[in-house]
Amino acid sequence: MQVPLWLALLVVGYLGVKLIRPPAWLIAVLLVGGFLLADSVLAPAINALVK
């Protein structure tokens, strides 16, 4: 069974918010920070680190 990445991330994110209940500001910081890092000059370094 193949699940699209966006669906898997959506389910994991939903369960994480429901079970762990992090503060809203932390969720916003992670989302905005990830978005900004993905479009920065650090993106190739992060990609190499993840792989």
C-alpha positions as CSV (number, residue, x, y, z in Angstrom):
1,M,0.0,0.0,0.0
2,Q,1.4,3.4,-1.0
3,V,0.4,6.4,0.9
4,P,1.1,9.9,-0.4
5,L,3.6,11.9,1.7
6,W,1.2,14.8,2.2
7,L,-1.4,12.5,3.6
8,A,1.0,10.7,5.9
9,L,2.3,14.1,7.2
10,L,-1.3,15.3,7.7
11,V,-2.2,12.3,9.7
12,V,1.0,12.4,11.9
13,G,0.5,16.1,12.4
14,Y,-3.1,15.7,13.4
15,L,-2.4,12.9,15.8
16,G,0.6,14.8,17.3
17,V,-1.5,17.9,18.0
18,K,-4.3,15.8,19.5
19,L,-2.2,13.6,21.7
20,I,0.7,15.9,22.7
21,R,-1.2,19.2,22.7
22,P,1.7,21.5,21.9
23,P,1.1,25.3,22.2
24,A,-0.2,27.0,19.0
25,W,2.9,29.3,18.8
26,L,5.2,26.3,18.6
27,I,3.2,24.8,15.7
28,A,3.3,28.2,13.9
29,V,7.1,28.6,14.5
30,L,7.8,25.1,13.2
31,L,5.6,25.6,10.1
32,V,7.0,29.1,9.2
33,G,10.5,28.1,10.0
34,G,10.4,25.0,7.9
35,F,8.9,27.0,5.0
36,L,11.6,29.6,5.2
37,L,14.4,27.1,5.5
38,A,13.1,25.1,2.5
39,D,13.6,28.2,0.3
40,S,16.9,29.4,1.7
41,V,20.5,28.8,0.8
42,L,20.7,26.2,3.6
43,A,18.2,23.9,1.8
44,P,21.0,21.9,0.0
45,A,22.9,21.4,3.3
46,I,19.7,20.3,5.0
47,N,18.9,17.9,2.2
48,A,22.3,16.4,2.3
49,L,22.0,16.0,6.1
50,V,18.6,14.3,5.9
51,K,19.8,11.9,3.2
